[in-house]
Amino acid sequence: MPRHTPLASLVAALLLTGACAGSPTSSPSALPQPAPASPAGTAAAGSAGVGSAIEADAMSGIDVVFLSTMVGHSERTLQIVRLARDRVRDDALRTLAAAVEATEADELAAMRGWLPTTGPGASAAAHHDGHGDDAALDRLRAAPDADVDRVLRDVLADHQRSAADLARSHVGVGRNERVRDLARRIEQSRTAEVDLLRGTGTP
């Protein structure tokens, strides 16, 4: 078994833990809890299967834009890892990709539940679907089996670096503390993933 596999497996386990504890909330329960007798957030929360949405007046426009952008970014991440997962040869890379998928699926459900369902925020969320470069998916589709691991590392590392940069920027300008906490977690996890992706293929 390659020497890098235990390290990748350990970090993947940490990422999976982060998926449970790293959703946009400061409470240990990972997801915001529904407020008593508060039907206003039910539609948004119910569609995502998570807790209630943040009240619209608790978020600034920049918080909504960040969440909307990250929704699109995470959707693209899932497309990337799902497109390549059945062709990946390296065990450590496959484990890391699975951890990324689990983490971002969790975060995506939470962020969708937090976004407002009406007003500018809803429009912004809708227009961020498919965020990212379609050429990355084309590269993965066209990659010969022998090159899939290398192409996935390159594509996913670039994509996750972009997420880390977005999150890092939001920490300095966001207004809602829960959203800023999510941004901190995203910046840390994506940076760690990029480091692993750049080192996964080293014997």
C-alpha positions as CSV (number, residue, x, y, z in Angstrom):
1,M,0.0,0.0,0.0
2,P,1.4,3.4,-0.9
3,R,2.9,5.5,2.0
4,H,0.5,8.4,1.3
5,T,-2.7,6.4,1.8
6,P,-2.8,6.6,5.7
7,L,-2.3,10.4,5.6
8,A,-5.0,10.9,3.0
9,S,-7.4,8.6,4.8
10,L,-6.8,10.5,8.1
11,V,-7.5,13.9,6.5
12,A,-10.5,12.5,4.7
13,A,-11.9,11.4,8.0
14,L,-11.3,14.9,9.4
15,L,-13.1,16.3,6.4
16,L,-16.1,14.0,7.0
17,T,-16.1,15.2,10.6
18,G,-16.1,18.7,9.3
19,A,-19.1,18.0,7.2
20,C,-21.0,17.2,10.4
21,A,-19.6,20.0,12.6
22,G,-18.6,22.5,10.0
23,S,-22.0,23.6,8.6
24,P,-22.8,27.3,8.9
25,T,-23.6,27.5,12.6
26,S,-21.7,28.2,15.7
27,S,-23.6,25.6,17.7
28,P,-22.3,22.0,18.2
29,S,-25.4,20.6,16.4
30,A,-23.9,21.5,13.0
31,L,-27.1,22.9,11.5
32,P,-29.3,25.7,12.7
33,Q,-32.3,24.5,14.8
34,P,-35.8,25.5,13.8
35,A,-37.2,28.4,15.8
36,P,-40.5,27.6,17.6
37,A,-43.6,28.7,15.7
38,S,-41.6,30.2,12.8
39,P,-43.3,29.1,9.6
40,A,-41.4,31.8,7.5
41,G,-38.3,29.6,7.0
42,T,-40.1,26.3,6.5
43,A,-40.1,26.3,2.7
44,A,-36.4,27.1,2.4
45,A,-35.5,24.6,5.1
46,G,-37.8,21.9,4.0
47,S,-36.4,21.8,0.5
48,A,-32.9,21.2,1.8
49,G,-33.8,18.8,4.6
50,V,-32.0,20.9,7.1
51,G,-32.7,23.4,9.9
52,S,-34.5,26.8,9.4
53,A,-33.1,29.5,7.2
54,I,-31.4,32.5,8.7
55,E,-33.9,35.3,8.9
56,A,-33.5,37.5,5.8
57,D,-32.9,40.7,7.9
58,A,-30.0,38.9,9.7
59,M,-27.9,38.8,6.6
60,S,-26.4,41.6,4.6
61,G,-26.4,41.5,0.8
62,I,-22.8,40.4,0.7
63,D,-23.6,37.4,2.9
64,V,-26.4,36.4,0.5
65,V,-24.1,36.8,-2.5
66,F,-21.4,34.7,-0.8
67,L,-23.8,31.9,0.1
68,S,-25.3,32.0,-3.4
69,T,-21.9,31.8,-5.0
70,M,-20.8,28.9,-2.8
71,V,-23.9,27.0,-3.6
72,G,-23.0,27.1,-7.3
73,H,-19.4,26.3,-6.5
74,S,-20.3,23.3,-4.4
75,E,-22.6,22.1,-7.1
76,R,-19.8,22.2,-9.5
77,T,-17.5,20.4,-7.0
78,L,-20.0,17.5,-6.8
79,Q,-20.1,17.4,-10.6
80,I,-16.3,17.1,-10.8
81,V,-15.9,14.3,-8.2
82,R,-18.9,12.3,-9.4
83,L,-17.7,12.5,-13.0
84,A,-14.3,11.0,-12.1
85,R,-14.9,8.8,-9.1
86,D,-15.5,5.6,-11.0
87,R,-12.3,6.0,-13.0
88,V,-9.9,7.0,-10.3
89,R,-7.1,4.5,-9.8
90,D,-5.2,5.9,-6.8
91,D,-6.8,4.7,-3.5
92,A,-5.8,7.8,-1.6
93,L,-7.2,10.1,-4.2
94,R,-10.4,8.1,-4.3
95,T,-10.7,8.4,-0.5
96,L,-10.1,12.1,-0.6
97,A,-12.6,12.6,-3.4
98,A,-15.3,10.7,-1.4
99,A,-14.6,12.9,1.6
100,V,-14.9,16.0,-0.5
101,E,-18.2,14.8,-1.9
102,A,-19.6,14.0,1.5
103,T,-18.5,17.3,3.0
104,E,-19.8,19.5,0.3
105,A,-23.1,17.7,-0.1
106,D,-23.7,18.5,3.6
107,E,-22.6,22.1,3.3
108,L,-24.7,22.5,0.1
109,A,-27.9,21.3,1.9
110,A,-27.2,23.7,4.7
111,M,-26.5,26.7,2.5
112,R,-29.6,26.2,0.4
113,G,-31.7,26.1,3.6
114,W,-30.1,29.4,4.8
115,L,-30.7,31.4,1.6
116,P,-33.9,33.5,1.5
117,T,-36.6,32.3,-0.8
118,T,-37.8,35.7,-2.0
119,G,-36.2,38.9,-3.0
120,P,-32.7,39.6,-4.5
121,G,-31.1,36.7,-2.6
122,A,-33.3,34.1,-4.3
123,S,-32.5,35.6,-7.7
124,A,-28.8,35.6,-6.9
125,A,-28.9,31.9,-5.9
126,A,-30.7,30.9,-9.1
127,H,-28.1,32.6,-11.3
128,H,-25.1,31.0,-9.6
129,D,-26.0,27.5,-10.7
130,G,-23.2,25.9,-12.7
131,H,-20.6,28.3,-11.4
132,G,-17.2,27.4,-12.7
133,D,-15.4,26.6,-15.9
134,D,-17.1,24.0,-18.1
135,A,-13.7,23.3,-19.6
136,A,-12.7,21.5,-16.4
137,L,-15.5,19.0,-16.9
138,D,-14.6,18.6,-20.5
139,R,-11.0,17.9,-19.5
140,L,-12.1,15.1,-17.2
141,R,-14.5,13.6,-19.8
142,A,-11.8,13.6,-22.4
143,A,-9.0,12.3,-20.2
144,P,-7.7,8.8,-21.0
145,D,-8.0,6.3,-18.1
146,A,-4.3,6.6,-17.5
147,D,-4.5,10.3,-17.0
148,V,-7.7,10.7,-15.0
149,D,-6.0,10.8,-11.6
150,R,-3.6,13.6,-12.8
151,V,-6.4,15.6,-14.4
152,L,-8.7,15.2,-11.4
153,R,-5.9,16.5,-9.1
154,D,-5.3,19.5,-11.3
155,V,-9.0,20.4,-11.9
156,L,-10.1,19.8,-8.3
157,A,-7.1,21.7,-6.8
158,D,-7.8,24.7,-9.0
159,H,-11.5,24.6,-8.1
160,Q,-10.9,24.3,-4.4
161,R,-8.3,27.0,-4.4
162,S,-10.9,29.3,-5.9
163,A,-13.4,28.4,-3.1
164,A,-10.7,29.0,-0.4
165,D,-10.0,32.5,-1.9
166,L,-13.7,33.4,-2.0
167,A,-14.2,32.2,1.6
168,R,-11.1,34.0,2.8
169,S,-12.3,37.3,1.3
170,H,-15.7,36.9,2.9
171,V,-14.3,36.5,6.4
172,G,-13.2,40.1,6.1
173,V,-16.4,41.6,4.7
174,G,-19.3,39.4,5.9
175,R,-21.8,40.8,8.4
176,N,-23.5,37.6,9.7
177,E,-21.3,35.7,12.1
178,R,-22.7,32.3,11.2
179,V,-22.0,32.9,7.6
180,R,-18.5,34.2,8.4
181,D,-17.9,31.1,10.5
182,L,-18.9,28.9,7.5
183,A,-16.5,31.0,5.4
184,R,-13.6,30.3,7.9
185,R,-14.4,26.6,7.8
186,I,-14.5,26.5,4.0
187,E,-11.2,28.4,3.7
188,Q,-9.5,25.9,6.1
189,S,-10.9,22.7,4.6
190,R,-10.4,23.7,0.9
191,T,-6.8,24.8,1.6
192,A,-6.1,21.5,3.3
193,E,-7.7,19.7,0.3
194,V,-5.5,21.6,-2.2
195,D,-2.4,20.7,-0.2
196,L,-3.4,17.0,-0.3
197,L,-4.2,17.1,-4.0
198,R,-0.9,18.5,-4.8
199,G,0.8,15.8,-2.7
200,T,-1.4,12.8,-3.3
201,G,0.6,11.5,-6.2
202,T,4.0,11.8,-4.5
203,P,5.4,8.3,-3.7
